[in-house]
Amino acid sequence: MEKTRTPTTRHLPADERRAVTVRAVVELAAEQNPSELTTAAIASRMSLTQGALFRHYRTKDEIWEDVIGWVAEQLLARVDEATRGVASPLAALEAAFAAHVEFVVLHPGVPRMLFSELQRAEDTAAKRKARALMAQYGERLTALVEAGKARGEIAAEVDTAAAVTQLVGTIQGLVIQSLLAGDPGRIRSGAPAAFALYRRGIRRSR
């Protein structure tokens, strides 16, 4: 992710300033605990004062809402692009999996942000957006699993909801392993074997 610190940040139009703010937060979340991020750190990354930052956001929660909204838009767009035109539902599931993995490798702060937000006790706008993202992502995976059953690629007895949960959980497992190792690239290297194991579990026996 290209660094956001530039000498012209303070002169950007409002929409661009908000986009740069999102990028700054995602970058910082890859470097430290998102729950400990301060508006001072965000403003510093952007070469701004906190006062300048709060001309566009009333609260820190509004910044988080924008960030989660960006994550949802970017991740779902990548998944849609990766699966578009793929005739085989099982191959499309693998393409969605690979697109998700690559997104996390490029933006390692994203899963940290999502985990942090979903663990908050209060029901914030950002938390609602995170839940909506998971629901929309789940709908896409559900459609692919059902299509795979209809085409005879996926075993009819496979529980669709469980298959969707397992696929998301496989990615989360890779993320946790990469966090423990301090190596985001580990997600990419472990993904093919992880999906191969998943595929064997749901594929219809020939």
N, C-alpha and C positions, 0 to 999 in steps of 0.2 A: 504494500500500500504506500503510495507516494506521501512523503512527509508533508504536513500541512503548514509548517512554519515558513511564512514568506513575509517580506517587508511590506507587501501591498494588501495584507489581509484586512486592515482597518478600512480600506477604501472600497471593499466589495459591496455590491448590491445586497439587499436583505436576503433574498433567496439563496444566493451564492454563499453568503456568510453562514447561513444555517447549514448548508451542505458541508462547508469546511468544518463547522463545529462537530457535525456527526463524524466526519473522518478523524478528527482529533480525538474524540472519545473512543472510537474503535481502536485507534492506535494505542492510546494510553491503557485501555483495558487489556491489551496484549502484554503490557509491561508490569501491571500491578493489579491488585484486587479491585474490581470495579466498584464494590461497595465503599471503598476508601477514596475513590476519586473525588477531588474537590473542584469547585468552579475556578478556584485560583490556578490549579494545575492545568485545567482546560484552557483558560485564558492565556496562560503562559505559553502553552504549546502553540497557540495561534498568534502570539506576539501582541496580545491585547490586554487591556485592564479588565477587571471583573465588571466594572461599570459599563464598558463597551459591550461585553458579552450579554449583560442583562438588558440591553436595549432591545434585544431580539427574543429573550426568554424571561419570563417573570420568575420562574423557579427552576431548580435543578431537575425536578420531576418532568418539566416540559422538555428539557434537553433529552432526558432518557426516553421520553415518548417518541421524539423525532428519531432517535437512534434505532429503537426497536422497529419503528415504521420503515426505516431504510432497510434494515435487515430482512424484514418480511418481503418487501418489494424485490430486493436483489436476489434472495434465495429462491423465491417462487419463480421469478423470471428465468433464473438459470435452470431450474428443474424443468420448466415448461419448454425451454429451448432445447434441452438435452433429449427430451422424450418425444418432441414433435416429429412425426413422420416415421417413428420406429414401429414397424409392423408387429414385431413380437412383444407381447406384454412383459414376458420375463426379461427380455433384452432391455426393454424400457425401464423396468425396475432397476436393472444394473446401471443404466445410464443416469437415472435419478440419483442413485446411491453415489456414483462417481462425481456427479455435479455437486452434490452436497459436500462430499469430502474435499473437493478442490476449493470450494467456497471457504470452508473452515481453514484449510491450509493457507489461503491467501489472506484471511482475516481471522487470525487466532484469538483475537479479543472477543469475537462474536459469541462463542459458546460460554465464555466467562460471563458476558453480559446477560445472556438468557438465563443461565443457572442462577445468577445473583438476583435477577428480577423475579423469577418464579418462586424464589425462597422467601421473598418479603411477605410479612404478615398482612400488611395493608393491601387493599385492592386498588392499585394505582392504574392510571390510564396506560402506562407502559406495560404493566402486567397483563392487562386485558388484551393489548395488542399481541403480546407474546403468546397468550392462549389462543387467540384468533389465528396466529401464524401456525401453531401446531395443529389446529383443527383443519385449516385449509390444506396444509401439507398432507395430513392424514387422509383427507378426501381424495387427493390425487393418487396416493398410494393404494387406497382402497379400490379405486376404479381400476387400477392396473392389476391388482390381485384378482379381482372378479373377472376381468377380461382374460387373464391367464387361465382361470378355471374354465371359462367358456370355450377357450381354444384348445383345451386339453394339455396346456403346458404346465399348469400347476395342479396338484392333486386336489380332487373335489372335496376331500375330507379336511383340508387345511382350514383352520379357523381364520377368517379374513382379518378380524380385529387383532388377533394374536400375531399374525404375520406382519401386519403394519407396525405393531408395537415392537416386535423383534427387530425389524429393519432399522427403525429409529434408535432402538437400544444398542444395536451393533455399532452405529456411528458414535453414539455417546460413549460406548466403551472404548473405542479408538481414541476419542478426544481425551478421556480420563487418563489413558495410558500415555498419551503425548504430554499431558500436563505434568504427570509424575516424572517423565523423562526429561522435561524441559525442552522438548524437540517437536515443534509442530509438524515437521516433515515426516515424522514417524506415522502419522495418520495415513499419508499417501502410500507409504511402503507396506503398511499392514492391510490396506483396504482390499486388494484382490483376493487374498486368502480368506479374509473375513466374509466377503460376499460369496465366495465359492462354497463355504461351509453353509451359509444361509440358503443358497440356491439348492444345495443337496437336500436340505430339510423340507423344502416346499415343492420341489419339482415332482411331477407325476412320473412314476416308474414306467419304463417302456417295456 
